[in-house]
Amino acid sequence: MAVSVIKINGIKTIFMPHKIHVMKRFFIALPILVLNFVFVNSQEIQSPEEFLGYALGTQFTYHHDAVQYCQHVAEMSPMVVYKEYGKTYEGRPLIVCFVSAEENIENLETLRKNNLLHTGLLEGEADGPQKPFVWLSYNIHGNESVGMEAAMKTLYTLATQSYTGVDDWLKETIVIIDPCQNPDGRDLYTFRYRRNQSRMINVNGDAFERNLGWPSARANHYLFDLNRDWTWQTQVETLKKLELYKQYMPHVHADFHEMGSGSTYFFAPGADPWHEVITPWQRDFHTLMGDGNAALFDEKYRLYFTKDQFDLFCPSFGDTWPLFNGAMGFTYEQGGGGGAGLALKLDTGDTLSLEKRIEGHFLSSMATIQVSFENRKKLISEFNTYFQTAQSRPEFEYKSIIIKGSNSQASLKQMAALLERNQIRFAYAHDTGKKIRGFDYHKNREGEVTIEPGDILVSAHQPMSRFVQVLFEPDSKATDSLSYDLTGWAIPYIYNLEAYALKETIQPQDDPVRFVPPENPESSQTPYAYLVNRTGFDELKFIALILQEGLRFRYAMKPFEIGGNTFNRGTIIVARGDNTHIGNTFDTAILKAANTSKVPLFTTQTGLVHKGKDLGSGYSPIQKKPAIALIGGDGISSYSYGELWYFFERELEFPVTLLGTDYLSSVDLTEYDVILLPSGNYNKYKDTLIAYARQGGKVIAFERAASAFATAKTTALNKAVEAKKAEDKKEDKKIKTDDPSLLKKYEDQRRHSLTSRSASSIYKVMLDETHPYAFGMGDTWFIIKRSSGYPYLQSGNNIGYITTKEPVSGFAGYKFQEEIENTLVIGSERIGRGELIYVTDSPYYRAFWKSGANLIGNMIFY
Ligand SMILES: [Zn+2]
């Protein structure tokens, strides 16, 4: 068949005017045939089976085939518009289809604009029709493999109006179908499944085709869980999707998932905890949506559950993020997942087929549109009210957030980018010179701030007020502590910013916030050395650039003064005398790197400092380009590995060699200066790694990776752990056999297990600011704490540590709090000629914990 790709670039050209024009002529010339049109048209649209050559549910579809099918339906139907909104890291298209009655498709731009005008996110007066946008997103987890198959069935059914009610629904709603939010993960799943698939359908759970190895196809190219990325938008799939989302601001968003094959089906209402900014109407609509789904599932005698497991608290998800953006957000979960394959024999003796899983998501898709249609008037009016009241009567107890302009410019820029991605407005603060009491995030208590020129204001008086509250409230309030994910995420902690939450309203200034890159003029002289003061992450990007140009640098271990300027610890010194091998491109290479990384350059004509240590002293060690290896494979956390991989390629932009555990024993590790160990089990390799360090290598063990060294007899970490055990034994810390706490109730088991856990809460980390690994980070930092810590090292450096019981934000159980006080977060020890470094929790969690990028950069460059 001839399928021509419809090229639509940018939102204004989405209507395919030529196509609509053709259809109009058709109506004018043949008015009598109008009634027959739907029938005639549906004859032209091929079913997925006709198009693909197999019935849905009998094979897993490759992404490119599903894309072509969407193009085909859009080509054949005047009710469907196909749009590509981006490309994945591996180059696959990210697409949606808009489906609605023809007149809505013709008016799409007007409907879109009116909707945005009502939110106040687009400036202007709204006075036109508004209809609900219902956005259905499938397959965000690649191996939750029913998603894209169900999306094709939904698209076909809507386009051919072959389900009771669709005709009416589409006159009043615009459905947006994203068949696959994670094409790279989904194709990895399909490729592996079809590669290992039995010719005769095999329902045996042991079969290779459903046990698909490392890494899991759940994640995207960089192994990120895209359903934990909605607020942070670190991954291209999320970023591009939400760019499109924000152009429409749908009223309803549903995200289709799968859970374990032993479970039935989950739909709304969501479980506790609900974030307190979720409005009464959003809660009511969750109940309405649950009722609508239940009716369709009851008809088919299908089992399901509501109000359990999938809560509505943390803003990372495809239900909460839309809820905090004024929409009705839903998670759907079909029992099955990648392991269910085409068919799986369950413990009950029943067989779970892919067809049955498709039916589950198909029914909930229909229910979502139907309930949205039936409640369309209130859906629209309450949506508009959500944004109006947000602007005029914000409920957040703090009306103004002040972020000091004196924070690291790199951190402020990163924060500004996040706010912009979430449509949160900010400006320079008025009332400079005024002294105001408020909550001091850094100190985690009441304090006082004097507003100065350059301080940034985030006001609660804005359309996204509720999301401002979610992202800035010092401690997020939940109805229950049993959350599915993070319990702390306040923005100032993520970027380690000095910031204050004030109860009074501060007015913004008119000038937009600008981060003016420094103008580094070409030097007319030939400087003795170039100096770059260390204030944040931009300087590490500068190092990454000059190293790739073959330059060598020194860094100052102590502060110094030269030419009337003072310089921090970690200041980068690029001396002409260290780089004679570069020749006459020395100055231009440095200037280019400084302008690219936006750091101000200082020059000096002497190595003699006014105060501190001279540039050529032993306090300014010379550094060359390190060769870095990152280990991945069986036994290693793919998320931790993916975070570090992403850090090098997309944050620092510096080469890293990825090594697999399956052939690690045959690799000559001495070719690498630094080996990074993502969280995982390294017991098999610990002797090799310690031998490598003894010969001069640097090993950085993240999260659980440190445990291999805690059990290695020769390390300082082991000595610390053993000393702690001996102390505990002396103090007789063991639970007694007659302890009444052992009499916990059966139904409280899960809650009880929380007492010894931190639910990804945020802890303050004290830093030894004189250690090079802490340069550019100040003397305190914050981290998402998920693991218990290690005791302080008796020999070695305790660089970062926790001295408090309580987190600054989020939930940590009382037993966890007892254990965590006075424990190590970042430690290093010399071993032979090399070094072992331990970081007990991810410093760069999910790539949104930007302040930790400094630590990783320091550990490899300093
Ligand atoms: Zn999922």
Boltz pocket constraint, residues with backbone or C-beta under 6 A from the ligand:
constraints:
  - pocket:
      binder: B
      contacts: [[A, 141], [A, 144], [A, 227], [A, 256], [A, 257], [A, 258]]
      max_distance: 6.0
